[in-house]
Amino acid sequence: MLRNKELFHSKTDPVPALRGDIQIIPIEDKGRDLLYFHDSMGYLSKNFALDANIHPLLQMLNGDTSIEHIHQQVDGNISHDNLLDFVQLLDQHRALHSDYFRFFADQMEVDFEKSHIRPHVLAGESYPNDPEEIKTYVSEIISENGRFYDQSPQALYAPHIELSVGKKLYGEAFAHLNNSEPKRVVILATSHYADYYYKYYDGFPFIGSKKAFQMPGRSLIPDIDLIESLNEKSPENGFTLKDRAHRIEHSIEFHLLFASTIWTHDFKIVPILVSNFDDLYYKEDGDLGQKIEIFTTQLKPFVDEDTMVLISGDLSHVGQKFGDSEPASSLRETVEESDKQLLDISVTGNPGELLNHLKKDYDSTRICGFPPLYTYLRMFPDKKGELLNYYWWDEKERNSAVSFGSILY
């Protein structure tokens, strides 16, 4: 890593701007007002918070102001050295878009790609960190919200919404896996972070990994032979093993939480993130369409009677948080009707009709589960499913909402 002397150190050059992708959230802790810094990318130091009184200083860090200029703005109440110490504190914790931050972030990604392990990232936050507590946690979700079934399904489409929000649906959906004992589990999951690494994934909508996925008390081993077979057709099939998009992705981890708890036997995994399919709305048989055709044709023979497919995706994302001018509450009736049409189409197993449904308005409600679900249905057109549930989560304080549902195939 860079040494401290390589942090920002000039009093006359513009101070690097505060990172635009960080959320700064006012909180109260033991009677003290703080600003909590949240970094979805995981580069920032954990649990980093500062006194709320520094907010005016943060507003000055726009990439154009120097320590000298800031000193003049605060009427000399804070010395140049103290201001520089404050800036270096932010830089050291990767809160500034600086040379230090860029080096640190790149090194973190390189180190992850070199590793043979994908550590769990949500244990202790979204679900327990202790293996025994996880067993109790998952068992309670299922027993309170579902029941175990006798089916042996081939695939399950289920959400990756935060567990505290979707607990009931998770229980209803994953209870259906109890009677299965697959030797291989293919996970097709929404990629939320591929766009952060555009230069790595341009032309590669399918992002695999050969890492062992760690869950508390258990390590899930990849099916290397299958994954390397997919990689042999790269780039024609749009598949890549540059797997930095997996580092903090939750869409696979939430599904593996339930799978690794319900299935105590040994099985291998094929973790595949699927990035957006927006190009299909404009040209179905273009470069993306051809890659989907090659990829699904190649993967399909491996989805045999010993293989289970987990399809991870939510439905609509609407409201002001997601860029709509109207609050989600005023959109709900129209969005729910569209969602239910989408689910009805998906149950019939018709990928062409599913695509046409989204093409009508160019996916205006941001169906994040479309790419992995469409990928599965392209392998198995006419595969009939059973709609298990549908829910709407209204985030009223942000005038926004997310819908989600599950289908058993």
Summary of the structure (lengths in Angstrom):
residues: 409
radius of gyration: 23.3
end to end distance: 48.2
largest distance: 73.5
contacts: 1333
relative contact order: 0.12
helix: 43%
strand: 21%
